[in-house]
Amino acid sequence: MQPSFWHEKWDAQQIGFHLSAVNPLLVQYWPQLQLAADSQVFVPLCGKSLDMCFLAEQGHGVIACELNDLAVSQFYQENNLPYSVDKVDEHQRYQTEQITIYQGDIFTLNRLDMENVSAFYDRAALIAWPDAMRLNYAKQLANLIPAGSVGLLITLDYPQSELNGPPFAVSDDWVMANMSDNFEIERLATNDVLSDNPRFIKKQVSSLTESVYKLTRRG
Ligand SMILES: C[S@@+](CC[C@H](N)C(=O)[O-])C[C@H]1O[C@@H](n2cnc3c(N)ncnc32)[C@H](O)[C@@H]1O
């Protein structure tokens, strides 16, 4: 999607993707990564996700990236986190003790800022891209994170012809075919989530599954 699409969504606060609680899949599957508490975790396309608070509560440092400045300031304000802002190259860097968000385009992020990262968490980031742009994003994710980094990827899959994204359908085949060069991939779960998603039911989407993958950046 073009940046203007997301800026308009944030301006209108049409943010149906935002969850008012920590994602239960993160809580359930994060321990499987067996990370040291002081690991640094990269959260691409973070929005104002409370999942960043969960990661910080585990002791992790969070380094995130988000295009929209309102999303970033809302994150800090709504969680009562005092923050400072400075400019680093093309990005505004918002910082509190454990959570740093680079506000700007993920494609201009500097991989040197990621050199201490050893983990990542992608929820509603890969699936935010239409087919034509998804591979570029997956390559940029791989480019940014150091070899050996482990992470969780959460995807949705449904018949794309039945509904326009975002979120876009990402099949198991797509993940395996397009991400295996850069990542070792282990699918941890696939759940039928149609009944939990009224928007999909209303549009008569015939099936909806959510998958969780453990990815390890190849070295
Ligand atoms: C579907 S939302 C998901 C947000 C978050 N991961 C969550 O779970 O709530 C996708 C987010 O990606 C941001 N975004 C879109 N394009 C981006 C880009 N090129 N660089 C950084 N962030 C981007 C949007 O502003 C939006 O907040």
The ligand as an SDF file (V2000), in Angstrom:
LIG
                    3D

 27 29  0  0  0  0  0  0  0  0999 V2000
   -2.0210   -3.3590    9.5870 C   0  0  0  0  0  0  0  0  0  0  0  0
   -1.1320   -2.1810   10.5290 S   0  0  0  0  0  0  0  0  0  0  0  0
   -0.4290   -3.2320   11.7830 C   0  0  0  0  0  0  0  0  0  0  0  0
    0.0930   -2.4880   12.9810 C   0  0  0  0  0  0  0  0  0  0  0  0
    0.6260   -3.3880   14.1020 C   0  0  0  0  0  0  0  0  0  0  0  0
    1.5990   -4.3630   13.6330 N   0  0  0  0  0  0  0  0  0  0  0  0
   -0.4890   -4.0770   14.8370 C   0  0  0  0  0  0  0  0  0  0  0  0
   -0.4440   -5.3140   14.9770 O   0  0  0  0  0  0  0  0  0  0  0  0
   -1.4070   -3.3950   15.3120 O   0  0  0  0  0  0  0  0  0  0  0  0
    0.2180   -1.8080    9.4590 C   0  0  0  0  0  0  0  0  0  0  0  0
    1.0240   -0.6050    9.9270 C   0  0  0  0  0  0  0  0  0  0  0  0
    2.1510   -0.4430    9.0680 O   0  0  0  0  0  0  0  0  0  0  0  0
    2.4150    0.9310    8.9060 C   0  0  0  0  0  0  0  0  0  0  0  0
    3.1880    1.0610    7.6590 N   0  0  0  0  0  0  0  0  0  0  0  0
    2.7220    0.9470    6.4030 C   0  0  0  0  0  0  0  0  0  0  0  0
    3.6920    1.1030    5.5060 N   0  0  0  0  0  0  0  0  0  0  0  0
    4.8390    1.3030    6.2220 C   0  0  0  0  0  0  0  0  0  0  0  0
    6.1990    1.5560    5.8470 C   0  0  0  0  0  0  0  0  0  0  0  0
    6.5690    1.6240    4.5650 N   0  0  0  0  0  0  0  0  0  0  0  0
    7.1140    1.7030    6.8210 N   0  0  0  0  0  0  0  0  0  0  0  0
    6.7410    1.6470    8.1330 C   0  0  0  0  0  0  0  0  0  0  0  0
    5.4590    1.4340    8.5420 N   0  0  0  0  0  0  0  0  0  0  0  0
    4.5220    1.2690    7.5870 C   0  0  0  0  0  0  0  0  0  0  0  0
    1.0260    1.5540    8.8650 C   0  0  0  0  0  0  0  0  0  0  0  0
    1.0200    2.9450    9.1680 O   0  0  0  0  0  0  0  0  0  0  0  0
    0.2690    0.7200    9.8920 C   0  0  0  0  0  0  0  0  0  0  0  0
    0.2940    1.3000   11.1590 O   0  0  0  0  0  0  0  0  0  0  0  0
  1  2  1  0
  2  3  1  0
  2 10  1  0
  3  4  1  0
  4  5  1  0
  5  6  1  0
  5  7  1  0
  7  8  2  0
  7  9  1  0
 10 11  1  0
 11 12  1  0
 11 26  1  0
 12 13  1  0
 13 14  1  0
 13 24  1  0
 14 15  1  0
 14 23  1  0
 15 16  2  0
 16 17  1  0
 17 18  1  0
 17 23  2  0
 18 19  1  0
 18 20  2  0
 20 21  1  0
 21 22  2  0
 22 23  1  0
 24 25  1  0
 24 26  1  0
 26 27  1  0
M  CHG  2   2   1   9  -1
M  END
$$$$
